[in-house]
């Protein structure tokens, strides 16, 4: 049986879904995942009913390919949520954390930067320099800021804002100090020419990276141009789905950091393939913030990745009544733990049941198999 549960204050953005997914086995073991929406989950979950949850790769291929049209980003997110639950089951069956199933950790902790968490010492009205200093003092690896934001629904004059952006970045560098790290999210607010100018203005301030410098729709065309024209590290990808959205950008070194995240890419099964591509081409992984269960899954995945990792963390000072055990965070760092599976415990009492799938979905599901039994397209 597969069930989907809505937490209090469900995130309405499809690709930031914190919908809880549970996959229950006839052996009495329940896997916990996160992601997707009711409509996106129901069809894919129906492909799991009656199947052996140990064959995760086969199930992923089936969910992604059984209905002929490749999964779009919203459905990929739902498949990712189910995939997290399957890995949670596998870890619980064997009594080990998922990171051990993936080869074991290569790092003691995952360094973080903060976007929306509550950092001790930060108060309303503080300057950028003061907030940057307090962030580093709280143990975070880097201070993050965006590109000279204005109130929503107001005018954003990119030429004027770039000048303000430079002034803000001067403060960020002052706050973190000579050897501290800071990063900036351009948030896709600039066309190519403005992005080039913005990057050039802050080059001497040595950002850790510039995120999403141009529109996502233009990444494959504009990021290679930007790479040739500027001398700051570049990061992109929070909106991407599976690896075919960006593999050429990684292979051509047009990025320094991939921002693909869970469950958006299709779960742990797909994330480990992305990690292999990044490791091959010496590109780091800085996943976009996600829900708490998916964050726990990221720690399991990325603690095994040998390349650079930086986690976007939003939950300092937050609690989750439906998750009595989930994340091990301290002093700006996320730590892997030895709890079985994803290391998450679930209390469904605060949740609302929104879907229950108990029968296989076979209508219009069509695949072929190679002679050796592996799936191929119909």
C-alpha positions, 0 to 999 in steps of 0.5 A, spaced: 500 500 500 502 507 498 499 513 501 500 520 501 499 525 507 499 532 507 503 536 512 500 542 516 502 548 511 503 544 505 508 547 500 504 549 494 509 549 489 510 542 485 517 542 485 518 544 492 513 539 495 513 536 502 508 531 501 509 525 505 509 518 502 509 512 505 510 505 502 508 499 506 510 492 505 507 485 506 513 484 511 510 490 515 516 495 513 514 502 511 518 506 507 518 514 508 519 519 502 517 526 500 515 529 494 510 529 489 502 531 489 496 527 489 495 526 481 502 525 480 503 520 485 497 516 484 499 513 477 506 512 479 505 509 485 500 504 482 506 501 478 509 499 485 503 495 488 505 487 488 512 488 486 518 487 490 521 493 493 528 491 493 528 492 485 529 499 486 532 500 479 527 496 475 521 500 479 524 506 477 525 505 470 518 502 470 515 508 473 519 513 468 517 509 462 511 505 462 506 510 460 511 512 453 511 519 455 518 520 459 516 523 466 516 531 466 519 535 472 512 534 476 512 527 475 519 526 476 518 529 483 513 524 485 517 518 482 523 521 486 518 521 493 517 514 492 524 512 490 526 515 497 521 511 500 524 504 497 531 506 499 528 507 506 525 500 506 532 497 503 536 500 509 530 498 514 530 491 511 538 490 512 538 494 519 543 500 516 543 507 514 542 508 506 549 512 506 552 505 508 548 501 502 551 507 497 558 505 499 559 509 506 561 516 508 567 520 505 566 526 509 564 527 517 559 532 515 555 536 510 557 544 510 551 548 509 549 555 508 542 558 510 537 561 506 531 562 511 532 558 517 533 562 524 540 564 525 542 566 533 544 573 533 541 575 527 535 581 528 531 585 524 534 591 521 541 588 521 546 590 515 548 585 510 555 585 513 552 584 520 548 578 518 554 575 514 558 576 520 553 572 524 552 567 519 559 565 519 560 565 527 554 560 527 558 555 524 555 556 517 560 555 511 558 561 507 553 567 507 548 567 502 544 573 499 540 574 493 541 580 487 538 586 490 531 584 492 525 589 491 518 588 494 514 583 490 510 586 485 514 592 485 519 595 479 525 591 478 530 596 474 536 591 472 541 596 470 540 600 477 539 593 481 546 591 479 549 597 482 546 596 488 548 588 487 555 591 487 554 595 494 551 589 497 556 584 495 562 589 498 558 588 505 558 581 504 565 580 503 566 585 509 562 581 513 565 574 512 572 577 512 578 576 508 578 568 508 570 567 509 565 565 504 559 568 501 555 567 495 549 570 491 543 568 487 542 572 481 535 568 481 534 568 474 533 576 474 538 578 468 538 577 461 545 575 459 548 582 458 546 584 465 548 577 468 555 579 464 556 586 467 553 583 474 559 578 474 564 582 472 562 587 477 563 582 483 569 578 480 574 582 485 570 580 491 571 573 490 564 570 491 563 562 492 559 562 486 554 566 482 547 562 482 542 562 476 545 568 473 540 567 467 533 564 465 533 557 466 530 556 459 536 559 456 541 555 460 544 551 455 545 557 450 547 562 455 551 559 460 556 556 455 557 564 453 557 566 460 562 561 462 567 564 456 566 571 458 566 571 466 571 569 471 566 567 477 564 560 479 557 559 476 552 554 479 545 552 476 540 547 476 534 548 482 529 547 477 532 541 473 529 534 473 533 528 471 540 528 468 538 529 461 536 536 463 544 538 464 549 533 463 552 537 457 553 543 461 557 538 466 561 535 461 563 541 458 565 544 464 560 550 463 558 549 471 562 549 477 556 547 481 550 543 480 544 545 484 539 539 482 536 536 488 531 531 491 526 529 490 526 533 484 531 529 480 527 522 481 530 520 487 536 517 490 537 512 484 537 518 479 541 522 484 547 517 484 548 517 477 548 525 477 553 524 482 557 520 478 557 525 472 559 530 477 565 526 479 567 525 472 568 532 470 570 535 477 563 539 478 561 540 485 554 539 488 550 544 491 542 542 492 537 546 492 533 546 499 527 541 499 523 538 505 526 535 511 525 528 509 528 529 502 534 533 506 535 527 510 536 523 503 541 528 501 545 527 507 545 520 506 547 521 498 552 526 498 556 524 504 558 518 500 560 523 494 567 525 494 567 532 490 565 538 493 558 539 497 555 545 500 547 544 503 542 549 503 539 549 509 532 552 511 530 549 518 535 552 524 530 554 529 524 549 526 521 543 528 516 538 525 511 535 529 510 529 524 518 527 524 520 526 531 527 524 528 529 526 522 535 531 521 542 531 525 544 539 525 549 542 529 553 549 528 551 550 521 553 543 519 548 536 517 551 530 520 550 523 517 547 518 522 546 511 523 539 510 524 536 505 519 534 507 512 533 514 511 534 515 519 527 518 519 521 517 524 514 519 522 508 520 526 502 521 522 497 524 527 499 531 525 498 529 517 492 529 513 491 523 508 490 525 501 491 518 497 491 511 498 493 506 492 492 499 493 491 496 486 496 496 480 495 501 475 495 498 468 491 502 464 495 504 458 502 502 461 506 499 456 513 496 456 517 491 452 523 487 455 530 485 452 531 478 451 535 479 458 529 481 461 531 489 462 526 494 460 526 497 453 520 502 450 514 500 447 
